Amino acid sequence: MLHVTSAVAIDESEIEERFVRASGPGGQNVNKVATAVELRFNVAASSLPRDAKERLTKLAGTRMTSEGLLVIDSREHRSQMKNREAARERLVELIRKALTRPRVRRATQPKKSATEKRLKTKKLRSETKALRGRRAAGDE
């Protein structure tokens, strides 16, 4: 079990991991050992609450495939185990963000003094700009 919060945990069977060869540092080891991890998580078939699934899909962005799979790629470490842990940690972080409900925004009205101040500055600006206009033919 992969523990996300005290109330939410993901079963290992819901996570699919593939190990591929990574580019970058590692010398000859890079050509021999598949250290990069490609973690796949089926959001639609997961045991997460429905609203969390929707938020996770939005948060994932381009990491979501057309089949509804969340793909997390980790290749920053030279060892397979560290990459695996990093990928799982990123998955847990994304799910934690998806589990938190966004605050409901309450619309507020501007204060009377703020409205008066805005209208006053608007009037002053209007007068300033009106003075920049061309003079009439008889004014010269």
Secondary structure, DSSP 4 states (H G I P E B T S, - for coil): -EESSSS-EE-GGGEEEEEE---SS-TTHHHH---EEEEEEESTTSSS-HHHHHHHHHHHGGGB-TTSEEEEEE-SSSSHHHHHHHHHHHHHHHHHHHHSPPPPPPP-PPPHHHHHHHHHHHHHHHHHHHHTSPPPGGG-
